[in-house]
Amino acid sequence: IDDTVTEDDIVVVRWTAEGTQTGEFQGYAPTGNPATWTGVNVYRIACGRIAEEWSEVDGIGRLQQLGVMATPAPR
């Protein structure tokens, strides 16, 4: 967890994850490649429980690092 921000009934968590693809992932065979990706989760809390959740993850960057999606060449 990189940052946590709270206001009223909202909690925002910004995070970084990393791993190495050693098994099938999203239908792609193992590549053995490492990857680091980021995301943000927003939670609305009601009565001490998570009532709603929204998330944003850099899935394209993760797939590019794993080598299963091409990275566009600079112009």
C-alpha positions in Angstrom: 0.0 0.0 0.0 1.5 3.3 -1.1 -1.1 5.7 0.2 -4.4 5.7 2.0 -6.8 8.7 2.1 -10.0 8.8 4.0 -12.8 11.4 4.0 -16.3 10.9 5.5 -17.4 7.5 4.3 -14.8 7.1 1.5 -11.4 5.3 1.7 -8.9 5.5 -1.2 -6.0 3.1 -1.4 -3.2 3.5 -4.0 -1.0 0.4 -4.3 1.8 -1.3 -6.1 2.1 -5.0 -6.8 4.7 -7.2 -8.3 5.1 -10.8 -9.4 6.5 -13.3 -11.8 4.2 -15.2 -14.2 4.9 -18.8 -13.4 1.5 -20.2 -14.4 -1.3 -19.4 -16.8 -2.7 -15.9 -16.4 -5.7 -14.5 -18.3 -5.3 -17.3 -20.8 -1.6 -16.7 -21.5 1.0 -19.5 -21.0 3.7 -18.9 -18.3 6.4 -16.5 -19.5 8.6 -16.4 -16.5 8.7 -12.6 -16.8 8.5 -10.3 -13.8 6.1 -7.4 -13.7 5.3 -4.5 -11.4 1.9 -2.7 -11.7 -0.1 -0.1 -9.9 -3.8 0.4 -9.0 -6.2 2.5 -7.0 -9.2 1.2 -5.1 -12.0 3.5 -3.7 -14.3 2.1 -1.0 -17.5 3.5 0.4 -18.0 2.4 4.0 -21.5 2.0 5.6 -22.2 0.5 9.0 -18.5 -0.5 9.4 -18.5 -2.6 6.2 -17.5 -2.0 2.5 -20.8 -1.0 0.8 -19.3 -0.2 -2.6 -15.9 -0.5 -4.3 -14.4 0.8 -7.5 -10.9 0.0 -8.8 -8.5 1.0 -11.5 -5.5 -1.3 -12.4 -2.7 -0.9 -15.0 -3.6 -4.2 -16.7 -2.1 -3.2 -20.0 1.2 -2.2 -18.5 1.3 -5.6 -16.6 0.6 -7.5 -19.9 3.3 -5.6 -21.7 5.8 -6.4 -19.0 4.9 -10.1 -19.1 5.6 -9.9 -22.8 2.2 -11.0 -24.0 1.1 -7.6 -25.4 3.3 -5.4 -27.6 4.6 -2.1 -26.3 4.1 0.7 -28.9 7.3 2.0 -30.3 8.0 5.7 -29.7 7.2 8.0 -32.6 
